[in-house]
């Protein structure tokens, strides 16, 4: 079970990281444009 929990945590972290990157990219695009 621990391996499954770790997998879920990693996938959630990846999703959050991707979302943050998208927000930063959007902010940079709006700021420069």
PyMOL commands that set and color helices and strands:
alter all, ss='L'
color gray80, all
select helices_A, chain A and resi 2-32
alter helices_A, ss='H'
color red, helices_A
deselect
rebuild
show_as cartoon
